[in-house]
């Protein structure tokens, strides 16, 4: 060991007595300073522009340090530019000067030479780590509540990457006496290891090896705060491979062994490394350490329990990929390792999750075949296969795939079938920017396998109610029954069904019933069935509309709630008079974690055409007002309103409004108060504008629009929702941006299912949203980090080199 340390000390002395080491340190310091200060300046300016609210960034630590543009992301991308220049002379200098022959004849062993020079590079790597650590410590002072665990994890990954590059450079230096050639060879080898993971991914056995050898992205998890034994061992194995090859390469110059023996040595090093790597990658042998504060790289406790409850029985995940589908790339031969990575967080808690992909071709919805006139389905598939480099021999025909499973109900899209203990369920991908199912959807599918029954929601039909199978503006397909919509109830753990009370009874296994906007009067039998369902403690949602009070009030009377006469009008210059945007009350926060942030952000519930509710506080139910209107700009109007000619509404007018309306032909009416002898001006409906008129019976808000009722009955808690509007659940309102409609609607069904679904996988918000700096302070730091510190380092290097030259 003494010899190794002595060689390392000598190598370090040689390294620092050359300008290259100092030059690279200074350049590295400046690069770190530019990136760090650039990100810090951007964050500071955005926060100051927002009034120090700090809502621009979900995590300042991630933005400054860990993102692709952050400090670690940037320097790791460019690290390959530094290490070849440092390692190019480690052995090639000895080869070029002939001193390697002296080492051959000395009692020093080859491994001592290699390890000594490598330890010298480890020491220099630690200096680079210290430079990055300086900015990391600075960030801890500049960021409020920084994610320290993630920073330390990223630092560890950075150090491992330095060590791997050093080992690669050392081996390349053994191959040639020309330092420039050694540097170029190191560049090439790093490039090969970065690219090799993309090669031969369509060959089953080879793709495992090439993907494992790829160095590209190996530090990505560490940047996110997750350290795994698989990734740590990968870097150790890379170091082992190249140090082992270096030892045998130098030893080959001392021995006269046959080429076959030398080749076998090299192969033995690589083969043993790959074997260790294969074993270390087996899911059951991988260890994990999540360094984040909120354990964001780990399944939430609820989902962990769901996965663990699967027990020892294997979970089979079979993906079906249609060549003609837009999502075929998810199941293409080259996507194998990506899919393995997507399931890794679940395999962490259940090792025997078996993944399989079946590829086929079949028709897809839409006019695709019309674009290929005169061609059969097989000919179209052959054309697709050619363009996607897919072998048709590996694809099942429509007839063959339908013998195994009929996927036409899934529109022949990419879908995964989960199978456990003989039970199966579908796990879909979605038409959004994320595509892949999140933890919430996967957990819902797994729970669907485990439970004999899931919450079933029955939608009453027969009286022209809103329908769950239609995609029209007024219907409910988006929220309830759209397979391609991530947040549709069927993808969140619910089952939905239609029930006609004229011909059917309400099934006993129903968790809740929805009666949405019946247009005609309920029959006596339907009304009786609903009353019986309520008296038995069933959960229920009733949504009405203005003008249909007489249809629903006989049923609502049982609950102590009534739909009030009239329509709610809301003052607005842009929206229709009956377009109400109401506030979800804080009493609804416990329904769903996601609803909390929606309420705090003051997102409103849009309700086009709504009636207010009145209720009795002394009835059998505990009544909670869930949605209310703004008291300043809403009123109830019982008189008819022609929405064809009335396009907006106002509570009151000023002189400017009056001038504008008069120019548009508006009319002003006057009445005379004879007792006082004064003329009093009142405003009536003008052209296109509905006016608040208390004299005509208009009543000012606020109004209760949605209520929640609960009571204990038959040993359980009964939960009922009543709404004066049925449109807030509609397809049209689900598509409206920046509203509370979707989250609130989902929260209601979650409340009625006793909080079981959707599964809550939310995590606490990050605390590091603000910084302790100002724009002026960043300017000062720029001078300090980019000028003063590099100047000090330059002066230290210059003094050392000058003193060395004088000696």
Order of alpha helices (4+ residues) and beta strands (2+ residues): alpha-alpha-alpha-alpha-alpha-alpha-alpha-alpha-alpha-alpha-alpha-beta-alpha-alpha-beta-alpha-beta-alpha-alpha-beta-alpha-alpha-beta-beta-alpha-beta-alpha-beta-beta-alpha-beta-alpha-beta-beta-beta-alpha-beta-beta-beta-beta-beta-alpha-beta-beta-beta-beta-beta-beta-alpha-alpha-alpha-alpha
